[in-house]
Amino acid sequence: MSPSHAQALPDAQLPTVTVTGEAQRPAAKTRLSSTAEGLPAGTTVVEADEIGTINVGKDISNIFRRVPGVVANNLDQGDTGNGFRMRGFATQGTHGADTAVHVDGVPQNMPSSEAGAGHGPAFLEWLTPDMIQRVEVIKGPVSARHGDQNRSGAVNIFTQSGNLPSSIGVTIESYGGRRASISHSGKIGSTDSVLVADVYRTDGYRKGAWLDRDNLFWKLSTQDRDARYSLRVNHYRSSFEAAGYLDYQRLAAGNLERSAAEPNALPAFGSGKRSSLVVNRTPLADAGLFATVYVEAFERVRGAAAGSLLHNVGADDRSIYGGSVSYRAVPLATTSVHIGTDFRRDQGDGTRRRYQNRVPTPTYLTNLDLDLVTYGLFAELQHKPADTLKVTAGLRSDWFDYAIGNRKLPQASTDYKDAVLTPKLGLAWNPARQVGLFANVAEGFRSVAAQQISPAGAAGPLGAAGGRTNVDVSPSKVRSFDIGFTADPLRNWSLYGAFFHTLNEDEIVQTAPNVFASVGDTTRRGVELESRWRTAHGLALYASYTRLLQAEINNPPPNSPRLVSVARHQLKAGLDYMHAMQHGTLRYNLDAYLTSGIPYFSGTPLVQRTVPTYTRYDARVAWEYRKIQLSAFAVLQPQAISESFFATAAGISVSPQARRHVGVSLRYFY
């Protein structure tokens, strides 16, 4: 936001669950629309101005801090991917692989990643807040335009296209954190140009932890008759060391410092590079031809400590290209049809290797030569039998054509072909002017990981004898049902609520060495509630509560836990306040966040326990005067527990955070 417009600022606004800026928000879902808000489901939109009030820091996942029902965080072990938990699906072991994430229509989930955590993690570290124009969060697998990983829902991120205020900024924060950035928006003839460059360095809170990261983004956009075209290029580079995990029981007892490195273990390390070129076509009207083409080079290395001398080093080296094309028509005033297809090819290596004293050894855990091809076809119909009623129906089909070369166990090399069909059906109804009801039933899926098809077996050299394939494993599907409402009881007061029920028909786990199988159904049920209120005097308040009523494996294997380790309670609340001061504008933001009731299992035999409650408090104040913006921020995390943890036989291990993290930023607009 440019300070030159400080006197004309609108009332403070926090993200809404429907169309931002609409006079009658509940009616949005009953309109024919190609946007996420038109879907019969809970959706949250976060605009660029809102992102500017959030303490994002080094973790871009923080842009989701105020979205009801969402837990999003980096694991704080370097640039290792962005966890995303929603509707009872967990990040532990998946890094958010149950949420389909797209940026400008380009899928961000990495299939069969060895440098991340399993299959489908999203790596968003190449993004900075200045690059983002808009974020859409869709609850549930209701969108037919999203395929792989669309189980708990989907996230659409749209980058800046123009009219971004040009600025230079610097940030200094705790523990050696420093950032320098430049955002430049202008014209090249009739073409809009947006350039963002960002350099971030931090020594880290914990001993031996540091991160170096560089981001470069350039986007050209132009309008030609009935459409807008854009060309985006970006380059990301990072390197890091991380201090590992600590035993929570020892931390809570005061026998370990929160800033300590993992005892008797080498620091974790890693690096990453990502270069992309993306072309988009978007119609100016709500109907027309949509198209995306992309090509990407992706490299990622992560060395996780495996003792005092050893690392297990995962590496991805991929070339990715693909695209999508779709057409939306509105043949009648009451009917729209959207039909499209998409394609993605992911080629390269996924390896995991044993290092000793940071020197590679001949021992591999995994070494795969991957050629993963996915085709998708979708259709979505919206029809209004009445002004206050809309029916949405969608159907999506995805085909997989994989060639997997297993260098570790050559006999396990194989080709894999399969397909999956996922229907969607929804209803939106406005029984009164300021009240909207919605319901949907939809299926989503996650594709099969390469290691499920071609297991690597025990650690050993390349070219070993033996091995087996599991080509009969099918994509994991879910069926989701939810019902909810949006309401504006008063002009500046909005409410949202939803009940959801999700059945995962084939929870796939490793049941024996080299054997992956379905262990039965997994059920998740819960409710989400949100309230937002905005006064005429620049004050906005929000609060949301999510209650997970059930999250369990219905038919667990013998001697295995039934419950899924996700939070049973989540609470978010905060305020945004703006007022004029000394010919400028002062803006305050306060946020509180809590998760509790996460079950875990430890001991022999297994005993159910509960992860301690985690809380986080954010404060930010920004003063804008003419061409200057000065801001100060603080993050408070009082407990030794953190969002990043995992259960072991002995208890839980965590990546502890600083109790206090503070910083100041100065930005000059030109």
Disulfide bonds with the S-S distance in Angstrom:
none
